[in-house]
Amino acid sequence: MIHEGWAFVCVTCFWGWIVATAGFIIKSFSGRDTFNGRPAALWGTIIVLFYCLWVTGMLNS
């Protein structure tokens, strides 16, 4: 039986993971041959957080 709460967490975190990946690409690589370390660390952490929550949602839904 599917658990609606965990299914909602799964879908929300999947889209959060997608948006965070786009944010990582846009903010970390702002110009040609440049890499911004601080925004990359922030967005990378957000990517990992959403990914872990997405997998947790899939396992529990």
PDBQT receptor file of N, H, CA, C and O in Angstrom, charges set to zero:
ATOM      1  N   MET A   1       0.842  -1.176   0.000  1.00  0.00    +0.000 N 
ATOM      2  CA  MET A   1       0.000   0.000   0.000  1.00  0.00    +0.000 C 
ATOM      3  C   MET A   1       0.893   1.248   0.000  1.00  0.00    +0.000 C 
ATOM      4  O   MET A   1       1.878   1.317   0.736  1.00  0.00    +0.000 OA
ATOM      5  N   ILE A   2       0.541   2.213  -0.822  1.00  0.00    +0.000 N 
ATOM      6  H   ILE A   2      -0.259   2.156  -1.420  1.00  0.00    +0.000 HD
ATOM      7  CA  ILE A   2       1.336   3.437  -0.921  1.00  0.00    +0.000 C 
ATOM      8  C   ILE A   2       0.968   4.399   0.211  1.00  0.00    +0.000 C 
ATOM      9  O   ILE A   2      -0.199   4.529   0.581  1.00  0.00    +0.000 OA
ATOM     10  N   HIS A   3       1.959   5.047   0.735  1.00  0.00    +0.000 N 
ATOM     11  H   HIS A   3       2.907   4.941   0.435  1.00  0.00    +0.000 HD
ATOM     12  CA  HIS A   3       1.768   6.034   1.785  1.00  0.00    +0.000 C 
ATOM     13  C   HIS A   3       1.840   7.414   1.140  1.00  0.00    +0.000 C 
ATOM     14  O   HIS A   3       2.885   7.803   0.619  1.00  0.00    +0.000 OA
ATOM     15  N   GLU A   4       0.732   8.153   1.172  1.00  0.00    +0.000 N 
ATOM     16  H   GLU A   4      -0.118   7.837   1.594  1.00  0.00    +0.000 HD
ATOM     17  CA  GLU A   4       0.641   9.418   0.445  1.00  0.00    +0.000 C 
ATOM     18  C   GLU A   4       1.631  10.462   0.937  1.00  0.00    +0.000 C 
ATOM     19  O   GLU A   4       2.144  11.246   0.139  1.00  0.00    +0.000 OA
ATOM     20  N   GLY A   5       1.905  10.486   2.217  1.00  0.00    +0.000 N 
ATOM     21  H   GLY A   5       1.488   9.849   2.865  1.00  0.00    +0.000 HD
ATOM     22  CA  GLY A   5       2.853  11.456   2.767  1.00  0.00    +0.000 C 
ATOM     23  C   GLY A   5       4.258  11.259   2.214  1.00  0.00    +0.000 C 
ATOM     24  O   GLY A   5       4.916  12.216   1.805  1.00  0.00    +0.000 OA
ATOM     25  N   TRP A   6       4.707  10.014   2.207  1.00  0.00    +0.000 N 
ATOM     26  H   TRP A   6       4.172   9.237   2.539  1.00  0.00    +0.000 HD
ATOM     27  CA  TRP A   6       6.039   9.724   1.674  1.00  0.00    +0.000 C 
ATOM     28  C   TRP A   6       6.086   9.893   0.164  1.00  0.00    +0.000 C 
ATOM     29  O   TRP A   6       7.121  10.270  -0.385  1.00  0.00    +0.000 OA
ATOM     30  N   ALA A   7       4.981   9.618  -0.510  1.00  0.00    +0.000 N 
ATOM     31  H   ALA A   7       4.140   9.312  -0.064  1.00  0.00    +0.000 HD
ATOM     32  CA  ALA A   7       4.935   9.839  -1.957  1.00  0.00    +0.000 C 
ATOM     33  C   ALA A   7       5.074  11.324  -2.269  1.00  0.00    +0.000 C 
ATOM     34  O   ALA A   7       5.743  11.695  -3.233  1.00  0.00    +0.000 OA
ATOM     35  N   PHE A   8       4.449  12.171  -1.464  1.00  0.00    +0.000 N 
ATOM     36  H   PHE A   8       3.906  11.870  -0.680  1.00  0.00    +0.000 HD
ATOM     37  CA  PHE A   8       4.584  13.620  -1.637  1.00  0.00    +0.000 C 
ATOM     38  C   PHE A   8       6.022  14.057  -1.392  1.00  0.00    +0.000 C 
ATOM     39  O   PHE A   8       6.559  14.871  -2.144  1.00  0.00    +0.000 OA
ATOM     40  N   VAL A   9       6.648  13.523  -0.347  1.00  0.00    +0.000 N 
ATOM     41  H   VAL A   9       6.211  12.862   0.264  1.00  0.00    +0.000 HD
ATOM     42  CA  VAL A   9       8.059  13.830  -0.074  1.00  0.00    +0.000 C 
ATOM     43  C   VAL A   9       8.922  13.396  -1.246  1.00  0.00    +0.000 C 
ATOM     44  O   VAL A   9       9.843  14.113  -1.638  1.00  0.00    +0.000 OA
ATOM     45  N   CYS A  10       8.637  12.239  -1.804  1.00  0.00    +0.000 N 
ATOM     46  H   CYS A  10       7.890  11.656  -1.486  1.00  0.00    +0.000 HD
ATOM     47  CA  CYS A  10       9.412  11.706  -2.925  1.00  0.00    +0.000 C 
ATOM     48  C   CYS A  10       9.333  12.632  -4.139  1.00  0.00    +0.000 C 
ATOM     49  O   CYS A  10      10.361  12.970  -4.726  1.00  0.00    +0.000 OA
ATOM     50  N   VAL A  11       8.140  13.038  -4.514  1.00  0.00    +0.000 N 
ATOM     51  H   VAL A  11       7.305  12.764  -4.037  1.00  0.00    +0.000 HD
ATOM     52  CA  VAL A  11       7.968  13.902  -5.688  1.00  0.00    +0.000 C 
ATOM     53  C   VAL A  11       8.566  15.280  -5.439  1.00  0.00    +0.000 C 
ATOM     54  O   VAL A  11       9.243  15.828  -6.310  1.00  0.00    +0.000 OA
ATOM     55  N   THR A  12       8.327  15.839  -4.271  1.00  0.00    +0.000 N 
ATOM     56  H   THR A  12       7.777  15.395  -3.564  1.00  0.00    +0.000 HD
ATOM     57  CA  THR A  12       8.852  17.165  -3.944  1.00  0.00    +0.000 C 
ATOM     58  C   THR A  12      10.374  17.170  -3.935  1.00  0.00    +0.000 C 
ATOM     59  O   THR A  12      10.992  18.090  -4.470  1.00  0.00    +0.000 OA
ATOM     60  N   CYS A  13      10.972  16.173  -3.346  1.00  0.00    +0.000 N 
ATOM     61  H   CYS A  13      10.469  15.425  -2.912  1.00  0.00    +0.000 HD
ATOM     62  CA  CYS A  13      12.435  16.118  -3.276  1.00  0.00    +0.000 C 
ATOM     63  C   CYS A  13      13.055  15.809  -4.627  1.00  0.00    +0.000 C 
ATOM     64  O   CYS A  13      14.174  16.244  -4.900  1.00  0.00    +0.000 OA
ATOM     65  N   PHE A  14      12.358  15.070  -5.476  1.00  0.00    +0.000 N 
ATOM     66  H   PHE A  14      11.449  14.716  -5.254  1.00  0.00    +0.000 HD
ATOM     67  CA  PHE A  14      12.866  14.839  -6.826  1.00  0.00    +0.000 C 
ATOM     68  C   PHE A  14      12.972  16.159  -7.577  1.00  0.00    +0.000 C 
ATOM     69  O   PHE A  14      13.998  16.444  -8.195  1.00  0.00    +0.000 OA
ATOM     70  N   TRP A  15      11.915  16.966  -7.524  1.00  0.00    +0.000 N 
ATOM     71  H   TRP A  15      11.082  16.735  -7.022  1.00  0.00    +0.000 HD
ATOM     72  CA  TRP A  15      11.958  18.260  -8.206  1.00  0.00    +0.000 C 
ATOM     73  C   TRP A  15      12.936  19.211  -7.535  1.00  0.00    +0.000 C 
ATOM     74  O   TRP A  15      13.562  20.024  -8.215  1.00  0.00    +0.000 OA
ATOM     75  N   GLY A  16      13.081  19.131  -6.226  1.00  0.00    +0.000 N 
ATOM     76  H   GLY A  16      12.572  18.470  -5.673  1.00  0.00    +0.000 HD
ATOM     77  CA  GLY A  16      14.095  19.926  -5.544  1.00  0.00    +0.000 C 
ATOM     78  C   GLY A  16      15.494  19.551  -5.988  1.00  0.00    +0.000 C 
ATOM     79  O   GLY A  16      16.358  20.416  -6.126  1.00  0.00    +0.000 OA
ATOM     80  N   TRP A  17      15.720  18.275  -6.210  1.00  0.00    +0.000 N 
ATOM     81  H   TRP A  17      15.018  17.572  -6.097  1.00  0.00    +0.000 HD
ATOM     82  CA  TRP A  17      17.013  17.791  -6.697  1.00  0.00    +0.000 C 
ATOM     83  C   TRP A  17      17.302  18.335  -8.096  1.00  0.00    +0.000 C 
ATOM     84  O   TRP A  17      18.425  18.749  -8.382  1.00  0.00    +0.000 OA
ATOM     85  N   ILE A  18      16.291  18.333  -8.965  1.00  0.00    +0.000 N 
ATOM     86  H   ILE A  18      15.379  17.996  -8.732  1.00  0.00    +0.000 HD
ATOM     87  CA  ILE A  18      16.449  18.859 -10.322  1.00  0.00    +0.000 C 
ATOM     88  C   ILE A  18      16.758  20.355 -10.285  1.00  0.00    +0.000 C 
ATOM     89  O   ILE A  18      17.681  20.813 -10.958  1.00  0.00    +0.000 OA
ATOM     90  N   VAL A  19      15.998  21.114  -9.506  1.00  0.00    +0.000 N 
ATOM     91  H   VAL A  19      15.248  20.742  -8.959  1.00  0.00    +0.000 HD
ATOM     92  CA  VAL A  19      16.198  22.567  -9.417  1.00  0.00    +0.000 C 
ATOM     93  C   VAL A  19      17.548  22.883  -8.787  1.00  0.00    +0.000 C 
ATOM     94  O   VAL A  19      18.229  23.810  -9.227  1.00  0.00    +0.000 OA
ATOM     95  N   ALA A  20      17.945  22.134  -7.771  1.00  0.00    +0.000 N 
ATOM     96  H   ALA A  20      17.393  21.381  -7.414  1.00  0.00    +0.000 HD
ATOM     97  CA  ALA A  20      19.242  22.362  -7.129  1.00  0.00    +0.000 C 
ATOM     98  C   ALA A  20      20.393  22.070  -8.088  1.00  0.00    +0.000 C 
ATOM     99  O   ALA A  20      21.414  22.756  -8.054  1.00  0.00    +0.000 OA
ATOM    100  N   THR A  21      20.239  21.064  -8.937  1.00  0.00    +0.000 N 
ATOM    101  H   THR A  21      19.409  20.506  -8.965  1.00  0.00    +0.000 HD
ATOM    102  CA  THR A  21      21.274  20.774  -9.932  1.00  0.00    +0.000 C 
ATOM    103  C   THR A  21      21.393  21.913 -10.936  1.00  0.00    +0.000 C 
ATOM    104  O   THR A  21      22.500  22.295 -11.314  1.00  0.00    +0.000 OA
ATOM    105  N   ALA A  22      20.263  22.453 -11.368  1.00  0.00    +0.000 N 
ATOM    106  H   ALA A  22      19.363  22.142 -11.061  1.00  0.00    +0.000 HD
ATOM    107  CA  ALA A  22      20.293  23.605 -12.271  1.00  0.00    +0.000 C 
ATOM    108  C   ALA A  22      20.918  24.810 -11.577  1.00  0.00    +0.000 C 
ATOM    109  O   ALA A  22      21.708  25.533 -12.185  1.00  0.00    +0.000 OA
ATOM    110  N   GLY A  23      20.573  25.034 -10.306  1.00  0.00    +0.000 N 
ATOM    111  H   GLY A  23      19.932  24.447  -9.812  1.00  0.00    +0.000 HD
ATOM    112  CA  GLY A  23      21.181  26.124  -9.544  1.00  0.00    +0.000 C 
ATOM    113  C   GLY A  23      22.675  25.949  -9.393  1.00  0.00    +0.000 C 
ATOM    114  O   GLY A  23      23.426  26.921  -9.471  1.00  0.00    +0.000 OA
ATOM    115  N   PHE A  24      23.117  24.722  -9.177  1.00  0.00    +0.000 N 
ATOM    116  H   PHE A  24      22.507  23.932  -9.113  1.00  0.00    +0.000 HD
ATOM    117  CA  PHE A  24      24.548  24.440  -9.080  1.00  0.00    +0.000 C 
ATOM    118  C   PHE A  24      25.267  24.813 -10.371  1.00  0.00    +0.000 C 
ATOM    119  O   PHE A  24      26.314  25.458 -10.339  1.00  0.00    +0.000 OA
ATOM    120  N   ILE A  25      24.708  24.412 -11.491  1.00  0.00    +0.000 N 
ATOM    121  H   ILE A  25      23.857  23.888 -11.516  1.00  0.00    +0.000 HD
ATOM    122  CA  ILE A  25      25.340  24.695 -12.782  1.00  0.00    +0.000 C 
ATOM    123  C   ILE A  25      25.373  26.193 -13.051  1.00  0.00    +0.000 C 
ATOM    124  O   ILE A  25      26.395  26.722 -13.488  1.00  0.00    +0.000 OA
ATOM    125  N   ILE A  26      24.270  26.879 -12.795  1.00  0.00    +0.000 N 
ATOM    126  H   ILE A  26      23.440  26.450 -12.440  1.00  0.00    +0.000 HD
ATOM    127  CA  ILE A  26      24.184  28.309 -13.094  1.00  0.00    +0.000 C 
ATOM    128  C   ILE A  26      25.062  29.132 -12.164  1.00  0.00    +0.000 C 
ATOM    129  O   ILE A  26      25.769  30.029 -12.623  1.00  0.00    +0.000 OA
ATOM    130  N   LYS A  27      25.032  28.848 -10.874  1.00  0.00    +0.000 N 
ATOM    131  H   LYS A  27      24.457  28.120 -10.501  1.00  0.00    +0.000 HD
ATOM    132  CA  LYS A  27      25.761  29.671  -9.901  1.00  0.00    +0.000 C 
ATOM    133  C   LYS A  27      27.239  29.318  -9.794  1.00  0.00    +0.000 C 
ATOM    134  O   LYS A  27      28.056  30.194  -9.510  1.00  0.00    +0.000 OA
ATOM    135  N   SER A  28      27.597  28.068 -10.012  1.00  0.00    +0.000 N 
ATOM    136  H   SER A  28      26.934  27.356 -10.242  1.00  0.00    +0.000 HD
ATOM    137  CA  SER A  28      28.990  27.658  -9.835  1.00  0.00    +0.000 C 
ATOM    138  C   SER A  28      29.857  27.968 -11.045  1.00  0.00    +0.000 C 
ATOM    139  O   SER A  28      31.049  28.243 -10.905  1.00  0.00    +0.000 OA
ATOM    140  N   PHE A  29      29.272  27.927 -12.216  1.00  0.00    +0.000 N 
ATOM    141  H   PHE A  29      28.304  27.703 -12.330  1.00  0.00    +0.000 HD
ATOM    142  CA  PHE A  29      30.011  28.201 -13.446  1.00  0.00    +0.000 C 
ATOM    143  C   PHE A  29      29.437  29.464 -14.076  1.00  0.00    +0.000 C 
ATOM    144  O   PHE A  29      28.723  29.396 -15.077  1.00  0.00    +0.000 OA
ATOM    145  N   SER A  30      29.753  30.624 -13.482  1.00  0.00    +0.000 N 
ATOM    146  H   SER A  30      30.333  30.678 -12.669  1.00  0.00    +0.000 HD
ATOM    147  CA  SER A  30      29.121  31.869 -13.909  1.00  0.00    +0.000 C 
ATOM    148  C   SER A  30      29.700  32.435 -15.191  1.00  0.00    +0.000 C 
ATOM    149  O   SER A  30      28.996  33.125 -15.928  1.00  0.00    +0.000 OA
ATOM    150  N   GLY A  31      30.946  32.164 -15.473  1.00  0.00    +0.000 N 
ATOM    151  H   GLY A  31      31.518  31.603 -14.874  1.00  0.00    +0.000 HD
ATOM    152  CA  GLY A  31      31.556  32.693 -16.687  1.00  0.00    +0.000 C 
ATOM    153  C   GLY A  31      32.415  31.652 -17.364  1.00  0.00    +0.000 C 
ATOM    154  O   GLY A  31      32.489  30.501 -16.934  1.00  0.00    +0.000 OA
ATOM    155  N   ARG A  32      33.044  32.066 -18.401  1.00  0.00    +0.000 N 
ATOM    156  H   ARG A  32      32.984  33.001 -18.751  1.00  0.00    +0.000 HD
ATOM    157  CA  ARG A  32      33.905  31.144 -19.142  1.00  0.00    +0.000 C 
ATOM    158  C   ARG A  32      35.175  30.894 -18.339  1.00  0.00    +0.000 C 
ATOM    159  O   ARG A  32      35.855  31.834 -17.928  1.00  0.00    +0.000 OA
ATOM    160  N   ASP A  33      35.487  29.632 -18.122  1.00  0.00    +0.000 N 
ATOM    161  H   ASP A  33      34.934  28.868 -18.456  1.00  0.00    +0.000 HD
ATOM    162  CA  ASP A  33      36.690  29.214 -17.391  1.00  0.00    +0.000 C 
ATOM    163  C   ASP A  33      36.731  29.737 -15.957  1.00  0.00    +0.000 C 
ATOM    164  O   ASP A  33      37.814  29.980 -15.426  1.00  0.00    +0.000 OA
ATOM    165  N   THR A  34      35.577  29.914 -15.324  1.00  0.00    +0.000 N 
ATOM    166  H   THR A  34      34.697  29.716 -15.756  1.00  0.00    +0.000 HD
ATOM    167  CA  THR A  34      35.541  30.321 -13.917  1.00  0.00    +0.000 C 
ATOM    168  C   THR A  34      34.711  29.315 -13.128  1.00  0.00    +0.000 C 
ATOM    169  O   THR A  34      33.731  28.758 -13.622  1.00  0.00    +0.000 OA
ATOM    170  N   PHE A  35      35.134  29.104 -11.895  1.00  0.00    +0.000 N 
ATOM    171  H   PHE A  35      35.931  29.557 -11.494  1.00  0.00    +0.000 HD
ATOM    172  CA  PHE A  35      34.419  28.211 -10.986  1.00  0.00    +0.000 C 
ATOM    173  C   PHE A  35      34.343  28.902  -9.637  1.00  0.00    +0.000 C 
ATOM    174  O   PHE A  35      35.369  29.289  -9.078  1.00  0.00    +0.000 OA
ATOM    175  N   ASN A  36      33.143  29.058  -9.112  1.00  0.00    +0.000 N 
ATOM    176  H   ASN A  36      32.309  28.743  -9.566  1.00  0.00    +0.000 HD
ATOM    177  CA  ASN A  36      32.922  29.700  -7.818  1.00  0.00    +0.000 C 
ATOM    178  C   ASN A  36      32.756  28.620  -6.753  1.00  0.00    +0.000 C 
ATOM    179  O   ASN A  36      31.776  27.876  -6.755  1.00  0.00    +0.000 OA
ATOM    180  N   GLY A  37      33.725  28.545  -5.849  1.00  0.00    +0.000 N 
ATOM    181  H   GLY A  37      34.521  29.150  -5.848  1.00  0.00    +0.000 HD
ATOM    182  CA  GLY A  37      33.747  27.465  -4.867  1.00  0.00    +0.000 C 
ATOM    183  C   GLY A  37      32.674  27.540  -3.807  1.00  0.00    +0.000 C 
ATOM    184  O   GLY A  37      32.064  26.524  -3.475  1.00  0.00    +0.000 OA
ATOM    185  N   ARG A  38      32.428  28.723  -3.266  1.00  0.00    +0.000 N 
ATOM    186  H   ARG A  38      32.924  29.549  -3.536  1.00  0.00    +0.000 HD
ATOM    187  CA  ARG A  38      31.446  28.852  -2.189  1.00  0.00    +0.000 C 
ATOM    188  C   ARG A  38      30.026  28.527  -2.655  1.00  0.00    +0.000 C 
ATOM    189  O   ARG A  38      29.339  27.747  -1.996  1.00  0.00    +0.000 OA
ATOM    190  N   PRO A  39      29.565  29.102  -3.775  1.00  0.00    +0.000 N 
ATOM    191  CA  PRO A  39      28.235  28.691  -4.253  1.00  0.00    +0.000 C 
ATOM    192  C   PRO A  39      28.176  27.213  -4.633  1.00  0.00    +0.000 C 
ATOM    193  O   PRO A  39      27.139  26.570  -4.474  1.00  0.00    +0.000 OA
ATOM    194  N   ALA A  40      29.285  26.676  -5.135  1.00  0.00    +0.000 N 
ATOM    195  H   ALA A  40      30.128  27.198  -5.264  1.00  0.00    +0.000 HD
ATOM    196  CA  ALA A  40      29.310  25.254  -5.491  1.00  0.00    +0.000 C 
ATOM    197  C   ALA A  40      29.133  24.387  -4.252  1.00  0.00    +0.000 C 
ATOM    198  O   ALA A  40      28.423  23.382  -4.296  1.00  0.00    +0.000 OA
ATOM    199  N   ALA A  41      29.767  24.764  -3.156  1.00  0.00    +0.000 N 
ATOM    200  H   ALA A  41      30.343  25.580  -3.121  1.00  0.00    +0.000 HD
ATOM    201  CA  ALA A  41      29.624  23.991  -1.916  1.00  0.00    +0.000 C 
ATOM    202  C   ALA A  41      28.194  24.066  -1.390  1.00  0.00    +0.000 C 
ATOM    203  O   ALA A  41      27.640  23.063  -0.941  1.00  0.00    +0.000 OA
ATOM    204  N   LEU A  42      27.603  25.247  -1.445  1.00  0.00    +0.000 N 
ATOM    205  H   LEU A  42      28.053  26.062  -1.810  1.00  0.00    +0.000 HD
ATOM    206  CA  LEU A  42      26.225  25.414  -0.972  1.00  0.00    +0.000 C 
ATOM    207  C   LEU A  42      25.253  24.601  -1.826  1.00  0.00    +0.000 C 
ATOM    208  O   LEU A  42      24.468  23.815  -1.295  1.00  0.00    +0.000 OA
ATOM    209  N   TRP A  43      25.302  24.787  -3.137  1.00  0.00    +0.000 N 
ATOM    210  H   TRP A  43      25.939  25.426  -3.569  1.00  0.00    +0.000 HD
ATOM    211  CA  TRP A  43      24.388  24.079  -4.026  1.00  0.00    +0.000 C 
ATOM    212  C   TRP A  43      24.671  22.581  -4.044  1.00  0.00    +0.000 C 
ATOM    213  O   TRP A  43      23.741  21.787  -4.185  1.00  0.00    +0.000 OA
ATOM    214  N   GLY A  44      25.922  22.178  -3.905  1.00  0.00    +0.000 N 
ATOM    215  H   GLY A  44      26.677  22.823  -3.791  1.00  0.00    +0.000 HD
ATOM    216  CA  GLY A  44      26.252  20.761  -3.830  1.00  0.00    +0.000 C 
ATOM    217  C   GLY A  44      25.662  20.104  -2.594  1.00  0.00    +0.000 C 
ATOM    218  O   GLY A  44      25.184  18.972  -2.654  1.00  0.00    +0.000 OA
ATOM    219  N   THR A  45      25.697  20.815  -1.477  1.00  0.00    +0.000 N 
ATOM    220  H   THR A  45      26.086  21.735  -1.429  1.00  0.00    +0.000 HD
ATOM    221  CA  THR A  45      25.084  20.308  -0.250  1.00  0.00    +0.000 C 
ATOM    222  C   THR A  45      23.579  20.164  -0.408  1.00  0.00    +0.000 C 
ATOM    223  O   THR A  45      22.993  19.182   0.047  1.00  0.00    +0.000 OA
ATOM    224  N   ILE A  46      22.957  21.139  -1.052  1.00  0.00    +0.000 N 
ATOM    225  H   ILE A  46      23.433  21.936  -1.422  1.00  0.00    +0.000 HD
ATOM    226  CA  ILE A  46      21.512  21.078  -1.283  1.00  0.00    +0.000 C 
ATOM    227  C   ILE A  46      21.169  19.901  -2.200  1.00  0.00    +0.000 C 
ATOM    228  O   ILE A  46      20.165  19.221  -1.989  1.00  0.00    +0.000 OA
ATOM    229  N   ILE A  47      22.002  19.661  -3.218  1.00  0.00    +0.000 N 
ATOM    230  H   ILE A  47      22.817  20.213  -3.390  1.00  0.00    +0.000 HD
ATOM    231  CA  ILE A  47      21.784  18.520  -4.122  1.00  0.00    +0.000 C 
ATOM    232  C   ILE A  47      21.813  17.209  -3.341  1.00  0.00    +0.000 C 
ATOM    233  O   ILE A  47      20.930  16.366  -3.501  1.00  0.00    +0.000 OA
ATOM    234  N   VAL A  48      22.818  17.040  -2.508  1.00  0.00    +0.000 N 
ATOM    235  H   VAL A  48      23.536  17.725  -2.378  1.00  0.00    +0.000 HD
ATOM    236  CA  VAL A  48      22.952  15.798  -1.730  1.00  0.00    +0.000 C 
ATOM    237  C   VAL A  48      21.781  15.640  -0.765  1.00  0.00    +0.000 C 
ATOM    238  O   VAL A  48      21.265  14.534  -0.602  1.00  0.00    +0.000 OA
ATOM    239  N   LEU A  49      21.355  16.725  -0.125  1.00  0.00    +0.000 N 
ATOM    240  H   LEU A  49      21.775  17.624  -0.257  1.00  0.00    +0.000 HD
ATOM    241  CA  LEU A  49      20.228  16.675   0.806  1.00  0.00    +0.000 C 
ATOM    242  C   LEU A  49      18.950  16.233   0.098  1.00  0.00    +0.000 C 
ATOM    243  O   LEU A  49      18.269  15.316   0.558  1.00  0.00    +0.000 OA
ATOM    244  N   PHE A  50      18.624  16.883  -1.020  1.00  0.00    +0.000 N 
ATOM    245  H   PHE A  50      19.177  17.628  -1.393  1.00  0.00    +0.000 HD
ATOM    246  CA  PHE A  50      17.414  16.509  -1.750  1.00  0.00    +0.000 C 
ATOM    247  C   PHE A  50      17.503  15.088  -2.299  1.00  0.00    +0.000 C 
ATOM    248  O   PHE A  50      16.502  14.371  -2.321  1.00  0.00    +0.000 OA
ATOM    249  N   TYR A  51      18.689  14.674  -2.742  1.00  0.00    +0.000 N 
ATOM    250  H   TYR A  51      19.501  15.256  -2.724  1.00  0.00    +0.000 HD
ATOM    251  CA  TYR A  51      18.848  13.315  -3.268  1.00  0.00    +0.000 C 
ATOM    252  C   TYR A  51      18.594  12.279  -2.169  1.00  0.00    +0.000 C 
ATOM    253  O   TYR A  51      17.883  11.298  -2.386  1.00  0.00    +0.000 OA
ATOM    254  N   CYS A  52      19.176  12.505  -1.000  1.00  0.00    +0.000 N 
ATOM    255  H   CYS A  52      19.753  13.302  -0.824  1.00  0.00    +0.000 HD
ATOM    256  CA  CYS A  52      18.976  11.558   0.112  1.00  0.00    +0.000 C 
ATOM    257  C   CYS A  52      17.515  11.505   0.539  1.00  0.00    +0.000 C 
ATOM    258  O   CYS A  52      16.989  10.428   0.821  1.00  0.00    +0.000 OA
ATOM    259  N   LEU A  53      16.857  12.664   0.589  1.00  0.00    +0.000 N 
ATOM    260  H   LEU A  53      17.285  13.539   0.361  1.00  0.00    +0.000 HD
ATOM    261  CA  LEU A  53      15.440  12.679   0.956  1.00  0.00    +0.000 C 
ATOM    262  C   LEU A  53      14.581  12.021  -0.121  1.00  0.00    +0.000 C 
ATOM    263  O   LEU A  53      13.580  11.376   0.192  1.00  0.00    +0.000 OA
ATOM    264  N   TRP A  54      14.963  12.179  -1.374  1.00  0.00    +0.000 N 
ATOM    265  H   TRP A  54      15.776  12.703  -1.628  1.00  0.00    +0.000 HD
ATOM    266  CA  TRP A  54      14.234  11.540  -2.474  1.00  0.00    +0.000 C 
ATOM    267  C   TRP A  54      14.324  10.016  -2.356  1.00  0.00    +0.000 C 
ATOM    268  O   TRP A  54      13.316   9.320  -2.480  1.00  0.00    +0.000 OA
ATOM    269  N   VAL A  55      15.518   9.508  -2.120  1.00  0.00    +0.000 N 
ATOM    270  H   VAL A  55      16.337  10.073  -2.020  1.00  0.00    +0.000 HD
ATOM    271  CA  VAL A  55      15.697   8.059  -1.974  1.00  0.00    +0.000 C 
ATOM    272  C   VAL A  55      14.945   7.552  -0.746  1.00  0.00    +0.000 C 
ATOM    273  O   VAL A  55      14.326   6.488  -0.795  1.00  0.00    +0.000 OA
ATOM    274  N   THR A  56      14.993   8.298   0.346  1.00  0.00    +0.000 N 
ATOM    275  H   THR A  56      15.496   9.162   0.385  1.00  0.00    +0.000 HD
ATOM    276  CA  THR A  56      14.245   7.917   1.547  1.00  0.00    +0.000 C 
ATOM    277  C   THR A  56      12.749   7.872   1.261  1.00  0.00    +0.000 C 
ATOM    278  O   THR A  56      12.051   6.962   1.709  1.00  0.00    +0.000 OA
ATOM    279  N   GLY A  57      12.261   8.861   0.514  1.00  0.00    +0.000 N 
ATOM    280  H   GLY A  57      12.828   9.600   0.150  1.00  0.00    +0.000 HD
ATOM    281  CA  GLY A  57      10.849   8.867   0.135  1.00  0.00    +0.000 C 
ATOM    282  C   GLY A  57      10.477   7.669  -0.722  1.00  0.00    +0.000 C 
ATOM    283  O   GLY A  57       9.402   7.095  -0.556  1.00  0.00    +0.000 OA
ATOM    284  N   MET A  58      11.366   7.287  -1.645  1.00  0.00    +0.000 N 
ATOM    285  H   MET A  58      12.240   7.754  -1.780  1.00  0.00    +0.000 HD
ATOM    286  CA  MET A  58      11.081   6.117  -2.489  1.00  0.00    +0.000 C 
ATOM    287  C   MET A  58      11.051   4.835  -1.670  1.00  0.00    +0.000 C 
ATOM    288  O   MET A  58      10.227   3.954  -1.918  1.00  0.00    +0.000 OA
ATOM    289  N   LEU A  59      11.941   4.729  -0.700  1.00  0.00    +0.000 N 
ATOM    290  H   LEU A  59      12.611   5.444  -0.499  1.00  0.00    +0.000 HD
ATOM    291  CA  LEU A  59      11.986   3.515   0.112  1.00  0.00    +0.000 C 
ATOM    292  C   LEU A  59      10.786   3.398   1.048  1.00  0.00    +0.000 C 
ATOM    293  O   LEU A  59      10.363   2.289   1.375  1.00  0.00    +0.000 OA
ATOM    294  N   ASN A  60      10.239   4.526   1.478  1.00  0.00    +0.000 N 
ATOM    295  H   ASN A  60      10.583   5.426   1.213  1.00  0.00    +0.000 HD
ATOM    296  CA  ASN A  60       9.158   4.496   2.465  1.00  0.00    +0.000 C 
ATOM    297  C   ASN A  60       7.757   4.662   1.882  1.00  0.00    +0.000 C 
ATOM    298  O   ASN A  60       6.773   4.484   2.600  1.00  0.00    +0.000 OA
ATOM    299  N   SER A  61       7.647   4.998   0.604  1.00  0.00    +0.000 N 
ATOM    300  H   SER A  61       8.446   5.142   0.021  1.00  0.00    +0.000 HD
ATOM    301  CA  SER A  61       6.300   5.243   0.067  1.00  0.00    +0.000 C 
ATOM    302  C   SER A  61       5.597   3.999  -0.404  1.00  0.00    +0.000 C 
ATOM    303  O   SER A  61       4.462   4.071  -0.875  1.00  0.00    +0.000 OA
TER     304      SER A  61
